[in-house]
Amino acid sequence: METSKASAKSADRVIVDANPIISAVIGGKAREIFLTSRVVEFATTAFTWQEALEYLPDMVHKPKVRRAGIPLSELYTTLVALPLVVYELEFYKGKMAAAQSRMEKRDPDDAHLLALALKLISVHHVTLSGAKGLSA
């Protein structure tokens, strides 16, 4: 029986939602991915960045953060230090209508991330493999 090994090839770009950003900030598993992976660019939207900023004050009350005694100011510093490229709405707004129609029955807030993905696909002429319903 033949087994296949996972490819060691790195991703060029990963689009990141608020949850993994927050996880990285508070020392979760996502931090290791941000800091040690061979991803060329971690991308997010200004909308998602703002969501992460809004969640930070609540994070100081999480048991893990409280036990570690991490002050809010350090959480902000860690957020800013993450290797993220933040794209403004102006960059991907031409893809928002398509993204919103695809996301209306899921999480409408994620339309920003999908619009960014669609824009980056069109700019860099890449395809989404196996992403049912999310092609450009």
Contact map, one row per residue, 1 for C-alpha under 8 A:
1110000000000000000000000000000000000000000000000000000000000000000000000000000000000000000000000000000000000000000000000000000000000000
1111000000000000000000000000000000000000000000000000000000000000000000000000000000000000000000000000000000000000000000000000000000000000
1111100000000000000000000000000000000000000000000000000000000000000000000000000000000000000000000000000000000000000000000000000000000000
0111110000000000000000000000000000000000000000000000000000000000000000000000000000000000000000000000000000000000000000000000000000000000
0011111000000000000000000000000000000000000000000000000000000000000000000000000000000000000000000000000000000000000000000000000000000000
0001111100000000000000000000000000000000000000000000000000000000000000000000000000000000000000000000000000000000000000000000000000000000
0000111110000000000000000000000000000000000000000000000000000000000000000000000000000000000000000000000000000000000000000000000000000000
0000011111000000000000000000000000000000000000000000000000000000000000000000000000000000000000000000000000000000000000000000000000000000
0000001111100000000000000000000000000000000000000000000000000000000000000000000000000000000000000000000000000000000000000000000000000000
0000000111110000000000000000000000001111000000000000000000000000000000000000000000000000000000000000000000000000000000000000000000000000
0000000011111100000000000000000000000111000000000000000000000000000000000000000000000000000000000000000000000000000000000000000000000000
0000000001111100000000000000000000000011100000000000000000000000000000000000000000000000000000000000000000000000000000000000000000000000
0000000000111110000000000000000000000011111000000000000000000000000000000000000000000000000000000000000000000000000000000000000000000000
0000000000111111000000000000000000000010111000000000000000000000000000000000000000000000000000000000000000000000000000000000000000000000
0000000000001111100000000000000000000000011100000000000000000000000000000000000000000000000000000000000000000000100010000000000000000000
0000000000000111110110000000000000000000011100000000000000000000000000000000000000000000000000000000000000000000100000000000000000000000
0000000000000011111110000000000000000000000100010000000000000000000000000000000000000000000000000000000000000100100000000000000000000000
0000000000000001111111000000000000000000000000011011000000000000000000000000000000000000000000000000000000000000000000000000000000000000
0000000000000000111111100000000000000000000000000001000000000000000000000000000000000000000000000000000000000000000000000000000000000000
0000000000000001111111110000010000000000000000000000000000000000000000000000000000000000000000000000000000000000000000000000000000000000
0000000000000001111111111000010000000000000000000001000000000000000000000000001000000000000000000000000000000000000000000000000000000000
0000000000000000011111111100000000000000000000000001001100000000000000000000001000000000000000000000000000000000000000000000000000000000
0000000000000000001111111111111000000000000000000000000000000000000000000000000000000000000000000000000000000000000000000000000000000000
0000000000000000000111111111111101000000000000000000000000000000000000000000000000000000000000000000000000000000000000000000000000000000
0000000000000000000011111111001000000000000000000000000000000000000000000010011000000000000000000000000000000000000000000000000000000000
0000000000000000000001111111000000000000000000000000000000100001100000000010000000000000000000000000000000000000000000000000000000000000
0000000000000000000000111111111000000000000000000000000000000000000000000000000000000000000000000000000000000000000000000000000000000000
0000000000000000000000111111111100000000000000000000000000000000000000000000000000000000000000000000000000000000000000000000000000000000
0000000000000000000000110011111110000000000000000000000000000000000000000000000000000000000000000000000000000000000000000000000000000000
0000000000000000000110110011111111000000000000000000000000000000000000000000000000000000000000000000000000000000000000000000000000000000
0000000000000000000000111011111111100000000000000000000000000000000000000000000000000000000000000000000000000000000000000000000000000000
0000000000000000000000010001111111111000000000000000000000000000000000000000000000000000000000000000000000000000000000000000000000000000
0000000000000000000000000000111111111000000000000000000000000000000000000000000000000000000000000000000000000000000000000000000000000000
0000000000000000000000010000011111111000010000000000000000000000000000000000000001100000000000000000000000000000000000000000000000000000
0000000000000000000000000000001111111000000000000000000000000000000000000000000000100000000000000000000000000000000000000000000000000000
0000000000000000000000000000000111111100000000000000000000000000000000000000000000000000000000000000000000000000000000000000000000000000
0000000001000000000000000000000111111110000000000000000000000000000000000000000000000000000000000000000000000000000000000000000000000000
0000000001100000000000000000000000011111000000000000000000000000000000000000000000000000000000000000000000000000000000000000000000000000
0000000001111100000000000000000000001111110000000000000000000000000000000000000000000000000000000000000000000000000000000000000000000000
0000000001111000000000000000000000000111110000000000000000000000000000000000000000000000000000000000000000000000000000000000000000000000
0000000000011100000000000000000000000011111000000000000000000000000000000000000000111000000000000000000000000000000000000000000000000000
0000000000001111000000000000000001000011111100000000000000000000000000000000000000111000000000000000000000000000000000000000000000000000
0000000000001111000000000000000000000000111110000000000000000000000000000000000000011110000000000000000000000000000000000000000000000000
0000000000000011100000000000000000000000011111011000000000000000000000000000000000011110000000000000000000000000100100000000000000000000
0000000000000000000000000000000000000000001111111000000000000000000000000000000000000111100000000000000000000001100100000000000000000000
0000000000000000000000000000000000000000000111111100000000000000000000000000000000000111100000000000000000000000000000000000000000000000
0000000000000000000000000000000000000000000011111110000000000000000000000000000000000001100000000000000000000001000000000000000000000000
0000000000000000110000000000000000000000000111111111000000000000000000000000000000000000000000000000000000000001100000000000000000000000
0000000000000000010000000000000000000000000111111111100000000000000000000000000000000100000000000000000000000000000000000000000000000000
0000000000000000000000000000000000000000000001111111110000000000000000000000000000000000000000000000000000000000000000000000000000000000
0000000000000000010000000000000000000000000000111111111000000000000000000000000000000000000000000000000000000000000000000000000000000000
0000000000000000011011000000000000000000000000011111111100000000000000000000000000000000000000000000000000000000000000000000000000000000
0000000000000000000000000000000000000000000000001111111100000000000000000001000000000000000000000000000000000000000000000000000000000000
0000000000000000000000000000000000000000000000000111111110000000000000000000000000000000000000000000000000000000000000000000000000000000
0000000000000000000001000000000000000000000000000011111111100000000000000000000000000000000000000000000000000000000000000000000000000000
0000000000000000000001000000000000000000000000000001111111110000000000010011000000000000000000000000000000000000000000000000000000000000
0000000000000000000000000000000000000000000000000000011111111000000000010000000000000000000000000000000000000000000000000000000000000000
0000000000000000000000000000000000000000000000000000001111111100000000000000000000000000000000000000000000000000000000000000000000000000
0000000000000000000000000100000000000000000000000000001111111100100000000000000000000000000000000000000000000000000000000000000000000000
0000000000000000000000000000000000000000000000000000000111111100110001110000000000000000000000000000000000000000000000000000000000000000
0000000000000000000000000000000000000000000000000000000011111110110000000000000000000000000000000000000000000000000000000000000000000000
0000000000000000000000000000000000000000000000000000000001111111110000000000000000000000000000000000000000000000000000000000000000000000
0000000000000000000000000000000000000000000000000000000000001111111000000000000000000000000000000000000000000000000000000000000000000000
0000000000000000000000000100000000000000000000000000000000000111111100000000000000000000000000000000000000000000000000000000000000000000
0000000000000000000000000100000000000000000000000000000000111111111111000000000000000000000000000000000000000000000000000000000000000000
0000000000000000000000000000000000000000000000000000000000011111111111000000000000000000000000000000000000000000000000000000000000000000
0000000000000000000000000000000000000000000000000000000000000011111110000000000000000000000000000000000000000000000000000000000000000000
0000000000000000000000000000000000000000000000000000000000000001111111000000000000000000000000000000000000000000000000000000000000000000
0000000000000000000000000000000000000000000000000000000000000000111111100000000000000000000000000000000000000000000000000000000000000000
0000000000000000000000000000000000000000000000000000000000010000110111110110000000000000000000000000000000000000000000000000000000000000
0000000000000000000000000000000000000000000000000000000000010000000011111110000000000000000000000000000000000000000000000000000000000000
0000000000000000000000000000000000000000000000000000000110010000000001111111000000000000000000000000000000000000000000000000000000000000
0000000000000000000000000000000000000000000000000000000000000000000000111111100000000000000000000000000000000000000000000000000000000000
0000000000000000000000000000000000000000000000000000000000000000000001111111110000000000000000000000000000000000000000000000000000000000
0000000000000000000000001100000000000000000000000000000100000000000001111111111000000000000000000000000000000000000000000000000000000000
0000000000000000000000000000000000000000000000000000100100000000000000011111111100000000000000000000000000000000000000000000000000000000
0000000000000000000000000000000000000000000000000000000000000000000000001111111110000000000000000000000000000000000000000000000000000000
0000000000000000000000001000000000000000000000000000000000000000000000000111111111000000000000000000000000000000000000000000000000000000
0000000000000000000011001000000000000000000000000000000000000000000000000011111111000000000000000000000000000000000000000000000000000000
0000000000000000000000000000000000000000000000000000000000000000000000000001111111000000000000000000000000000000000000000000000000000000
0000000000000000000000000000000000000000000000000000000000000000000000000000111111100000000000000000000000000000000000000000000000000000
0000000000000000000000000000000001000000000000000000000000000000000000000000011111110000000000000000000000000000000000000000000000000000
0000000000000000000000000000000001100000110000000000000000000000000000000000000011111000000000000000000000000000000000000000000000000000
0000000000000000000000000000000000000000111100000000000000000000000000000000000001111100000000000000000000000000000000000000000000000000
0000000000000000000000000000000000000000111100000000000000000000000000000000000000111110000000000000000000000000000000000000000000000000
0000000000000000000000000000000000000000001111001000000000000000000000000000000000011111000000000000000000000000000000000000000000000000
0000000000000000000000000000000000000000001111000000000000000000000000000000000000001111101100000000000000000000000100000000000000000000
0000000000000000000000000000000000000000000011100000000000000000000000000000000000000111111100000000000000000000000000000000000000000000
0000000000000000000000000000000000000000000011100000000000000000000000000000000000000011111110000000000000000001000000000000000000000000
0000000000000000000000000000000000000000000000000000000000000000000000000000000000000001111110000000000000000000000000000000000000000000
0000000000000000000000000000000000000000000000000000000000000000000000000000000000000011111111000000000000000000000100100000000000000000
0000000000000000000000000000000000000000000000000000000000000000000000000000000000000011111111110000000000000000001100100000000000000000
0000000000000000000000000000000000000000000000000000000000000000000000000000000000000000111111110000000000000000001000000000000000000000
0000000000000000000000000000000000000000000000000000000000000000000000000000000000000000001111111000000000000000001000100000000000000000
0000000000000000000000000000000000000000000000000000000000000000000000000000000000000000000111111110000000000000001101100000000000000000
0000000000000000000000000000000000000000000000000000000000000000000000000000000000000000000111111111000000000011001000000000000000000000
0000000000000000000000000000000000000000000000000000000000000000000000000000000000000000000001111111100000000000000000000000000000000000
0000000000000000000000000000000000000000000000000000000000000000000000000000000000000000000000111111110000000000001000000000000000000000
0000000000000000000000000000000000000000000000000000000000000000000000000000000000000000000000111111111000000011011001000000000000000000
0000000000000000000000000000000000000000000000000000000000000000000000000000000000000000000000011111111100010010000000000000000000000000
0000000000000000000000000000000000000000000000000000000000000000000000000000000000000000000000001111111100000000000000000000000000000000
0000000000000000000000000000000000000000000000000000000000000000000000000000000000000000000000000111111110000010000000000000000000001000
0000000000000000000000000000000000000000000000000000000000000000000000000000000000000000000000000011111111110110000000000000000000000000
0000000000000000000000000000000000000000000000000000000000000000000000000000000000000000000000000001111111110000000000000000000000000000
0000000000000000000000000000000000000000000000000000000000000000000000000000000000000000000000000000011111110000000000000000000000000000
0000000000000000000000000000000000000000000000000000000000000000000000000000000000000000000000000000001111110000000000000000000000000000
0000000000000000000000000000000000000000000000000000000000000000000000000000000000000000000000000000001111111110000000000000000000000000
0000000000000000000000000000000000000000000000000000000000000000000000000000000000000000000000000001001111111110000000000000000000000000
0000000000000000000000000000000000000000000000000000000000000000000000000000000000000000000000000000000000111111000000000000000000000000
0000000000000000100000000000000000000000000000000000000000000000000000000000000000000000000000000000001000111111110000000000000000000000
0000000000000000000000000000000000000000000000000000000000000000000000000000000000000000000000010011011000111111111000000000000000000000
0000000000000000000000000000000000000000000010110000000000000000000000000000000000000000100000010010000000001111111100000000000000000000
0000000000000011100000000000000000000000000110010000000000000000000000000000000000000000000000000000000000000111111110000000000000000000
0000000000000000000000000000000000000000000000000000000000000000000000000000000000000000000000000010000000000111111111000000000000000000
0000000000000000000000000000000000000000000000000000000000000000000000000000000000000000000111110110000000000011111111100000000000000000
0000000000000000000000000000000000000000000110000000000000000000000000000000000000000010001100100000000000000001111111110000000000000000
0000000000000010000000000000000000000000000000000000000000000000000000000000000000000000000000000000000000000000111111111000000000000000
0000000000000000000000000000000000000000000000000000000000000000000000000000000000000000000000100010000000000000011111111100000000000011
0000000000000000000000000000000000000000000000000000000000000000000000000000000000000000001101100000000000000000001111111110000000000000
0000000000000000000000000000000000000000000000000000000000000000000000000000000000000000000000000000000000000000000111111111100000000000
0000000000000000000000000000000000000000000000000000000000000000000000000000000000000000000000000000000000000000000011111111111100000001
0000000000000000000000000000000000000000000000000000000000000000000000000000000000000000000000000000000000000000000001111111110000000001
0000000000000000000000000000000000000000000000000000000000000000000000000000000000000000000000000000000000000000000000111111100000000000
0000000000000000000000000000000000000000000000000000000000000000000000000000000000000000000000000000000000000000000000011111110000000000
0000000000000000000000000000000000000000000000000000000000000000000000000000000000000000000000000000000000000000000000011111111000000000
0000000000000000000000000000000000000000000000000000000000000000000000000000000000000000000000000000000000000000000000001101111100000000
0000000000000000000000000000000000000000000000000000000000000000000000000000000000000000000000000000000000000000000000001000111110000011
0000000000000000000000000000000000000000000000000000000000000000000000000000000000000000000000000000000000000000000000001000011111100110
0000000000000000000000000000000000000000000000000000000000000000000000000000000000000000000000000000000000000000000000000000001111100000
0000000000000000000000000000000000000000000000000000000000000000000000000000000000000000000000000000000000000000000000000000000111110000
0000000000000000000000000000000000000000000000000000000000000000000000000000000000000000000000000000000000000000000000000000000111111110
0000000000000000000000000000000000000000000000000000000000000000000000000000000000000000000000000000000000000000000000000000000001111110
0000000000000000000000000000000000000000000000000000000000000000000000000000000000000000000000000000010000000000000000000000000000111110
0000000000000000000000000000000000000000000000000000000000000000000000000000000000000000000000000000000000000000000000000000000100111111
0000000000000000000000000000000000000000000000000000000000000000000000000000000000000000000000000000000000000000000001000000001100111111
0000000000000000000000000000000000000000000000000000000000000000000000000000000000000000000000000000000000000000000001001100001000000111
